[in-house]
Amino acid sequence: MASLTSLTSLPLARGQALNEKCVSPVEDVDEAVEAKASILSSLFTPPVECAPSTVRAVSKLVKLASLNRIPLGIRSRHWFPWYCASQGISLSIGQLRNFEYSATTQAVTVGAGLSKSEVDEQLEPYGRAVVSTTLSDCGLVGSTLEGGIGWLSGKHGLALDNMLDATVVIADGNIVKCSATSHADLFWALKGAGGNFGVVAEATFRTHKQANTVYWAEATYPASRLGFVLQALGAIHASLPLESRISLRLETVNSRTEVVLRLFHNGSRAEASKVFAPLFGADSVNAPTSSVVRMLPYAALSSVWDSALDHGSSNNRSSTGVNLAGPSLDVQGMMQMCTCFMNSSSFSTSLRFAVLGIEIQNMSRIANPSSETGAFAARNVSAYCYARLVWEDEKENDLCDGYMREFGRKWREALGPKEGSARAYLGFCGAGKYPFAKMEMVLADLC
């Protein structure tokens, strides 16, 4: 891991070569700048990975890259750690680990390097929690920029609805603290329009009381009972409490397909039993083949969820997703797509794992936030869905990727928002108020 000093004091041999190239007279200024940028980029090939631990250090790195036109990529805590693949500076946010809870405001400020589970654990002694993703290793700050839907979203909205301010290093290296009242346009854009407006080094979030244990259940059904499960979900969906969340996963592991339900309720076991009763069947035919019910501390939930999703790692994987058009669940449409996915997942000879997931909770607080909360567009939906394949043989990469693209296209056409019914914001770089990151927004139809 390189230090900032080592980046600005390049090795002597490289430095001499740089000096010889750049001090000779050049009539065209633009030509000189381009020549220097080209040489500097070659000095950072392969990329140099840096892990600053303060906002000021992030600022220095970004200024270095901006002034010298060195490619800069951000390596995040999310599933997909974006960074420069071939040259430049790879800026890892993993060491931005500050944590500060205010008992007065009941807000918490966290560095971008802290994961969701780490924030949960540090807030537990205060009896508080933040709205965040369900995945323990995802960064709280990074996942918020994409929306941040999780266990508490039914009652408290998305993570971005609960973000109070953000400290951002913009592309010229300057540090900007934005909120609803300061640099409000940048703050609006950060909440759903993508992460390319700067390096979000830390953010402050509203916390919520979370002293009680939570209900967690897992129930497994044979694939033949998929119709019963979907019908039960359709019946429950309209009256699902704000405190509840249901995850349905159609899982194929080692050629065996099962329907797995994971049920969450932020309340007592008695309350949860009434909510989820239709899913357990009134007779033995529709009862799950196995089920486990537990009451857990909220901070322990992430590790339980992660272990349930762990089916080994592989570099060969492909995912797709769709937001189901609301407000009610299209049970017949979901059944058709689930059946299609089940019947066609045997095309790969090295398939390790296939999953189609449907995440369901009361969406009223997400669809109707209490105030203007930003650019996030996917609010008026009935459920968030995804599909994923993991396979062994890299020779099947094109085959599996092609299948997932085609399945995703058909899925969105059948069940997703129709053309013109939803909008998304796309961010583009350019000159302006925020150098190299001007917020030029265009509206794009989601279909």
C-alpha positions in Angstrom: 0.0 0.0 0.0 1.6 3.2 -1.1 1.8 6.4 1.0 1.0 9.8 -0.3 4.7 10.7 0.2 5.8 7.9 -2.0 3.4 9.0 -4.7 4.6 12.6 -4.7 8.3 11.6 -4.5 8.6 9.2 -7.4 11.6 6.9 -7.7 14.7 8.7 -8.9 15.0 6.9 -12.2 11.4 7.5 -13.1 11.5 11.1 -11.8 14.5 11.8 -14.0 12.7 10.4 -17.1 9.7 12.5 -16.2 11.8 15.6 -15.8 13.7 15.1 -19.1 10.4 14.7 -21.0 8.5 17.6 -19.4 11.0 20.5 -19.1 12.0 20.7 -22.7 10.4 23.7 -24.5 7.0 22.9 -26.1 5.2 25.5 -28.1 1.7 24.0 -27.7 0.6 24.2 -24.0 -2.1 21.6 -24.5 0.5 19.2 -26.1 2.7 19.7 -23.0 -0.1 18.9 -20.6 -1.0 15.8 -22.5 2.6 14.7 -22.7 3.0 15.1 -18.9 -0.3 13.2 -18.3 0.8 10.4 -20.5 4.1 10.0 -18.7 2.6 10.2 -15.2 0.0 7.6 -16.1 2.8 5.3 -17.2 4.4 5.7 -13.8 1.2 4.3 -12.2 1.0 1.2 -14.4 0.1 -1.2 -12.8 -2.2 1.0 -10.5 -0.9 2.1 -7.1 -3.4 1.3 -4.4 -3.7 3.9 -1.6 -5.8 3.7 1.5 -6.1 7.2 3.1 -7.4 7.3 6.7 -8.6 10.9 6.8 -10.7 13.2 4.6 -7.7 15.5 4.2 -5.5 12.6 2.8 -8.3 11.8 0.3 -8.3 15.4 -0.8 -4.5 15.4 -1.4 -4.8 12.2 -3.5 -7.6 13.5 -5.6 -5.8 16.8 -6.1 -2.6 14.9 -7.2 -4.7 12.9 -9.7 -6.7 15.9 -11.0 -3.7 18.2 -11.5 -1.6 15.6 -13.3 -4.5 13.9 -15.1 -3.7 10.5 -13.5 -6.6 8.0 -13.8 -8.3 7.6 -10.4 -10.6 4.8 -9.4 -12.5 4.2 -6.1 -12.3 0.8 -4.4 -15.4 0.6 -2.2 -16.8 -1.8 0.5 -19.6 -2.9 -1.8 -20.0 -6.1 -3.8 -18.3 -4.5 -6.8 -15.1 -2.7 -5.7 -14.6 -0.3 -8.7 -11.0 0.7 -9.3 -8.6 1.3 -12.1 -7.9 -1.9 -13.9 -4.7 -1.1 -15.7 -3.2 2.2 -14.5 -3.5 5.2 -12.2 -4.4 5.4 -8.5 -6.8 2.9 -6.9 -8.2 4.8 -3.9 -9.5 2.4 -1.3 -11.9 3.8 1.3 -11.4 0.9 3.7 -9.4 2.9 6.3 -12.0 5.7 6.6 -13.3 4.2 9.8 -14.3 7.1 12.0 -17.5 6.7 14.2 -19.2 9.4 16.3 -22.6 9.0 17.9 -24.3 12.1 19.4 -26.6 11.4 22.3 -28.0 14.9 22.0 -29.0 14.7 18.3 -29.3 10.9 18.2 -27.4 11.0 14.9 -24.2 9.1 14.0 -21.4 10.1 11.7 -19.5 7.3 10.1 -16.5 7.0 7.7 -17.1 5.3 4.3 -14.9 2.4 5.3 -17.2 1.1 8.0 -19.5 -1.8 7.0 -23.2 -2.1 7.9 -22.4 -4.7 10.5 -19.7 -2.7 12.1 -22.0 0.3 12.5 -24.7 -2.0 13.9 -22.3 -3.3 16.5 -21.1 0.1 17.6 -24.7 1.5 17.9 -26.0 -1.5 19.9 -24.8 -0.2 23.3 -26.9 2.9 22.7 -30.0 1.0 21.8 -30.1 2.6 18.4 -29.8 1.5 14.8 -29.6 3.0 11.3 -31.5 2.1 8.2 -29.1 0.3 5.9 -28.6 -2.6 3.5 -29.2 -6.2 4.6 -25.6 -7.3 3.7 -23.1 -7.1 6.6 -20.0 -6.4 4.6 -21.4 -3.6 2.4 -20.3 -0.2 3.4 -23.1 1.8 5.0 -22.1 5.0 3.2 -21.6 3.4 -0.3 -24.8 1.4 -0.2 -26.8 4.5 0.8 -25.9 6.2 -2.5 -27.8 3.4 -4.3 -30.8 3.7 -2.0 -30.1 1.4 0.9 -33.1 -0.8 1.5 -33.0 -3.1 4.5 -34.7 -4.6 7.5 -35.9 -1.2 8.9 -37.0 0.3 5.6 -40.7 -0.6 6.0 -41.0 1.7 9.0 -38.2 4.3 8.4 -37.7 4.4 4.6 -34.5 4.0 2.7 -31.0 4.7 4.1 -30.7 7.7 1.8 -34.0 9.1 3.4 -32.1 9.0 6.7 -28.8 10.6 5.5 -28.5 14.1 7.1 -25.3 15.3 5.5 -22.2 14.0 3.6 -18.6 15.0 3.4 -17.5 14.8 -0.3 -14.1 15.3 -1.9 -15.0 16.5 -5.4 -12.9 16.0 -8.5 -10.6 19.0 -8.0 -9.7 17.8 -4.5 -11.8 20.3 -2.6 -13.8 19.1 0.5 -17.5 19.9 0.4 -20.0 19.2 3.2 -23.4 19.0 1.7 -26.9 18.7 3.2 -30.4 19.8 2.5 -29.4 23.4 3.2 -25.8 23.5 2.0 -24.7 22.5 -1.5 -28.3 21.1 -1.7 -28.0 20.2 -5.4 -25.0 17.9 -4.8 -26.7 16.4 -1.8 -29.8 15.7 -3.9 -27.7 14.0 -6.6 -25.8 11.8 -4.1 -29.1 10.4 -3.0 -29.8 8.1 -5.9 -28.1 9.5 -9.0 -24.9 7.5 -8.8 -21.6 7.7 -7.1 -19.6 9.7 -9.7 -19.9 13.1 -8.1 -16.9 12.7 -5.8 -15.5 10.6 -3.1 -18.0 10.4 -0.2 -15.7 10.1 2.7 -18.2 10.2 5.5 -21.9 10.8 6.2 -24.2 11.5 9.1 -27.4 9.5 9.6 -30.5 9.7 11.7 -30.7 6.7 14.1 -33.8 4.9 15.4 -34.6 3.2 18.7 -33.7 -0.5 18.5 -33.4 -2.0 22.0 -35.7 -5.1 21.5 -34.8 -8.4 20.0 -36.2 -9.3 16.5 -38.0 -12.3 15.1 -36.2 -14.3 12.5 -37.5 -17.5 10.8 -36.4 -19.7 8.0 -38.8 -22.1 6.2 -38.0 -24.5 3.4 -40.5 -26.0 0.9 -40.1 -28.3 -2.1 -40.2 -26.7 -5.5 -43.7 -28.2 -6.0 -45.1 -25.9 -3.4 -44.0 -22.7 -5.1 -47.6 -21.9 -6.2 -48.9 -22.1 -2.6 -46.1 -19.9 -1.3 -46.7 -17.2 -3.9 -50.4 -17.2 -3.4 -49.9 -16.8 0.4 -47.4 -14.0 -0.3 -50.0 -12.3 -2.5 -52.6 -12.5 0.3 -50.2 -11.2 3.0 -48.7 -8.4 0.9 -51.5 -5.9 1.1 -51.6 -5.9 4.9 -47.9 -6.5 5.7 -47.0 -4.5 8.8 -44.3 -1.8 8.5 -42.1 -3.9 10.9 -42.0 -7.0 8.7 -40.0 -8.2 5.7 -40.1 -11.4 3.7 -37.4 -12.8 1.5 -38.4 -15.5 -1.0 -35.6 -17.3 -2.7 -35.9 -20.0 -5.3 -32.6 -21.8 -4.8 -30.9 -24.4 -7.0 -27.8 -26.0 -5.3 -26.2 -29.1 -6.8 -29.2 -29.6 -9.2 -31.7 -29.6 -6.3 -34.3 -26.7 -6.3 -36.1 -25.6 -3.1 -38.2 -22.6 -2.1 -36.7 -20.9 0.9 -38.5 -18.2 3.0 -36.7 -15.9 5.4 -39.0 -13.9 7.6 -38.2 -10.8 9.7 -40.3 -8.9 12.2 -39.2 -6.1 14.4 -41.3 -7.1 17.3 -42.5 -10.0 19.4 -42.7 -13.7 18.4 -46.5 -13.6 19.1 -46.9 -10.6 16.7 -44.8 -12.3 14.0 -46.7 -15.6 14.3 -50.0 -13.9 13.4 -48.4 -12.0 10.5 -46.8 -15.0 8.9 -49.4 -17.7 9.8 -50.7 -18.1 6.1 -47.2 -19.1 5.0 -47.0 -22.2 7.2 -50.1 -23.9 5.8 -53.2 -25.1 7.6 -52.5 -28.7 6.7 -49.5 -31.0 6.3 -49.5 -30.7 2.5 -48.6 -27.1 2.5 -46.5 -27.1 5.7 -42.7 -26.4 5.2 -40.4 -29.4 5.2 -38.2 -27.6 7.7 -38.4 -24.4 9.7 -36.4 -22.6 12.4 -37.6 -19.7 14.5 -35.3 -17.5 16.6 -35.4 -14.2 18.5 -32.1 -12.3 18.0 -30.4 -9.1 18.9 -30.7 -6.7 15.9 -26.9 -6.5 15.5 -26.7 -10.3 15.1 -29.1 -10.3 12.2 -26.5 -9.6 9.5 -24.3 -12.6 10.3 -27.3 -14.9 10.2 -28.4 -13.5 6.9 -24.9 -13.8 5.4 -24.6 -17.4 6.4 -27.9 -18.2 4.8 -26.7 -16.7 1.5 -23.2 -18.3 1.5 -22.8 -20.9 -1.2 -19.1 -20.5 -1.8 -17.2 -18.1 -4.1 -16.4 -18.1 -7.7 -15.2 -15.5 -10.2 -17.8 -16.8 -12.7 -21.0 -15.1 -11.8 -23.8 -13.1 -13.3 -26.7 -11.2 -11.9 -29.8 -9.3 -13.1 -32.7 -7.6 -11.4 -36.0 -5.9 -11.8 -38.4 -3.8 -9.7 -41.9 -5.2 -9.8 -44.5 -2.7 -10.8 -46.8 -1.8 -7.9 -48.8 -1.5 -5.9 -49.9 -5.2 -5.7 -48.0 -8.4 -6.4 -48.6 -10.0 -9.8 -48.7 -13.6 -8.4 -49.4 -15.2 -11.8 -46.6 -13.3 -13.5 -44.2 -14.2 -10.7 -45.1 -17.8 -11.0 -44.4 -17.8 -14.8 -41.0 -16.2 -14.3 -40.0 -18.5 -11.4 -41.0 -21.6 -13.5 -39.1 -20.3 -16.5 -36.0 -19.8 -14.3 -36.3 -23.2 -12.7 -36.8 -25.0 -16.0 -33.9 -23.3 -17.9 -31.2 -23.2 -15.1 -29.9 -26.6 -16.2 -28.3 -25.3 -19.4 -24.9 -25.0 -17.8 -22.9 -28.1 -17.1 -20.8 -26.5 -14.4 -23.6 -24.5 -12.6 -22.9 -24.4 -8.9 -25.7 -22.2 -7.7 -28.8 -20.4 -9.1 -31.2 -18.2 -7.2 -34.2 -16.0 -8.0 -35.1 -13.8 -5.1 -38.1 -11.6 -4.3 -37.8 -9.1 -1.4 -41.2 -8.0 0.0 -42.1 -5.4 2.6 -44.6 -2.6 3.2 -43.4 0.0 0.7 -45.7 2.9 1.8 -42.8 4.8 3.6 -40.5 4.3 0.6 -43.1 5.3 -2.0 -44.3 8.3 0.0 -41.3 9.8 1.9 -42.0 12.7 4.3 -39.9 15.2 2.3 -37.9 15.7 -0.9 -35.2 13.1 -0.5 -33.2 13.1 -3.7 -32.8 11.5 -7.1 -33.7 7.9 -6.2 -36.4 6.9 -8.7 -37.4 3.2 -7.9 -40.0 4.0 -5.2 -43.4 3.0 -6.6 -42.8 -0.7 -6.8 -44.3 -3.7 -5.0 -41.1 -5.7 -4.6 -37.4 -5.7 -5.4 -36.2 -8.8 -7.3 -33.0 -10.3 -8.5 -31.5 -13.4 -10.1 -28.0 -14.8 -9.9 -25.9 -17.6 -11.4 -22.6 -19.0 -10.2 -20.7 -21.5 -12.3 -17.3 -23.2 -12.4 -16.1 -23.3 -16.0 -14.9 -20.0 -17.4 -15.5 -21.4 -20.9 -19.2 -21.0 -20.1 -19.0 -17.3 -19.3 -20.5 -16.1 -22.5 -23.2 -18.7 -22.4 -24.3 -17.8 -18.8 -23.9 -14.1 -19.2 -26.0 -14.2 -22.4 -28.7 -16.3 -20.6 -28.9 -13.8 -17.7 -29.2 -10.8 -20.0 -32.0 -12.4 -22.0 -33.8 -13.6 -18.8 -33.5 -10.1 -17.3 -34.9 -8.5 -20.5 -37.9 -10.8 -20.5 -38.4 -10.4 -16.8 -38.5 -6.6 -17.0 -40.8 -6.6 -20.0 -43.3 -8.9 -18.2 -43.3 -7.5 -14.7 -41.3 -4.3 -14.5 -42.5 -0.7 -14.8 -43.7 0.1 -18.3 -42.1 2.6 -20.6 -42.6 6.2 -19.3 -44.0 5.1 -16.0 -40.8 5.5 -14.0 -37.7 7.8 -14.3 -34.1 7.5 -13.4 -31.4 10.1 -13.2 -28.0 9.5 -14.9 -25.0 11.7 -13.9 -22.4 12.9 -16.4 -19.0 14.5 -15.8 -18.3 18.0 -17.1 -17.1 21.5 -16.1 -19.1 23.7 -13.9 -19.8 24.4 -10.2 -18.3 21.1 -9.2 -15.2 20.7 -11.5 -15.2 17.6 -13.6 -18.4 16.4 -11.9 -21.0 18.9 -13.0 -24.5 17.6 -12.2 -26.0 17.5 -15.7 -29.0 15.3 -15.2 -31.0 13.6 -17.9 -34.1 11.6 -17.4 -34.2 8.1 -18.8 -37.2 5.8 -19.0 -37.0 2.6 -17.0 -38.5 -0.3 -18.8 
